[in-house]
Amino acid sequence: MTLRTTDAGHGLTALTETANRIRAAIESVIEGKPDAVRLTLTVLLAEGHLLIEDVPGVGKTMLAKALARSVDCSVRRIQFTPDLLPSDITGVSAYNQERREFEFKPGPVFANIVVGDEINRASPKTQSALLECMEERQVTVDGTTYVLDSPFMVIATQNPVEMEGTYPLPEAQRDRFTARISLGYPGPEAELEMLETHGSISPLDQLEPVADARDVAKLVEVIRSVHVAEAARHYAIDLVTATRTEPALRLGASPRATLHLIRAARAHAALNDRDYVLPDDIQELAVPVLAHRLLPAAEAQIERRPVERTIVDIIERVPVPDRQRR
């Protein structure tokens, strides 16, 4: 068992306080979705990217905007449309007649938080403009590489593929999102509260930042120090490996998925005031981190068996390491 040092204890205390302020700020706008808000915060602290998928009108863009306004940092929004070009995202080199040279004009991707609204309404070619920046946190235009600021997070919303006028996200694009969440419809009480609070004025207009980019960067450093025992690492690998041999799946999770699962587990543990990862952290995050990366086999599609159910079965089947070994 690891012992918490004084520095680690102070770091976790500061993380918890700051995370609680951000969470409270977001929940003042998003009614009745504490789990979705918590997962959003987990992905932010895990240096990841979030995909919010659901039907129109349930608050996908509102959640992304609420997080962006809660943290005082640079925020840019990209409205994805069928005619959007890759250069509209990354930027373009334009000729300056006064200087008689080309100069780079950065696109909206040059921000700490990038909100991509309805990402699957753009063509796969345009969606691919995000691949480099999401994985390597840099952008290459006309042979020149530009490093993005830290922290950097993409929060993309999309409607289900069945909706008219949408394109399915390429596998490489989905694999770069740390987690996917679905908000779902609010409960009656939450919807009533929404009508009362959103009827006269938008809560976003009253939302003030409760942290800044420097605070988030400090929290990320704390997350990196969270201990992951060898047994926990092997457990994550066993879960991911099982998806690659599962008959109900025709595409398993990638090694990147394993890395994202461990990063998210670190953040999840820290948000629970722990400086070590438990198998419970990995189990709780397995579905949101892995489900969007997996493709069901033909038989599973015919049976309408959801991928999430397959992941739950794998969790129940894969042996859990001894919880006393940390």
Summary of the structure (lengths in Angstrom):
residues: 326
radius of gyration: 20.4
end to end distance: 4.9
largest distance: 68.6
contacts: 1055
relative contact order: 0.16
helix: 49%
strand: 17%
